[in-house]
């Protein structure tokens, strides 16, 4: 089982929450769960902007008002998150986001 560092995930999450101001996404057209795997772009930068993904997310969690994309490359796992809702942002700031990765073969 590979041991992925969550540091890039945390950096992307906090940078997006602070720096990402606007996005053109229609939540009604996105599924609640990301259905397809997505390989991370080669030009990825941990800079708080979702430009590598063209500011388009793969899923929308309506219960928490969060847009997100989960992707990977050969070495890292990336979680890109966006919300414009004050309540959701407060929940994230004070409670954080937990990402649990399990090995499906060991179930």
Secondary structure, DSSP 8 states (H G I E B T S, - for coil): -----SHHHHHHHHHHHHH-------GGGSBSS--S--B--TT---SS--GGGTT--SEEETTTTEEEEEEE-SS-EEEEEE---HHHHHHHHHH--------GGG-
